[in-house]
Amino acid sequence: MANRHLTIEEFQGIMFAAVGGDGANFVSDSEQEFEDLGYDSLALLEAGGHIEREFGISLDDSVLTGSRTPRSFVDAVNNAIAAGTAA
């Protein structure tokens, strides 16, 4: 899994599959806050669980509750993947 990383596009798909969405485009809005995109902390927890299972990692709570934008969330996930934070 070390060679794999989460892309903004993949994260957008995970969010839509996990909790639906209002059509927000993470690719063009990756620096816009989740709240402004229509997502709350429960949506991030749901998506985080999916990502943990898919990538075989364990995300720190600060990733799930502290990330304010899709870009910051994806960056934090990729840091966890690179660090090899095994689940």
PyMOL commands that set and color helices and strands:
alter all, ss='L'
color gray80, all
select helices_A, chain A and resi 8-19+34-37+41-55+61-66+70-83
alter helices_A, ss='H'
color red, helices_A
deselect
rebuild
show_as cartoon
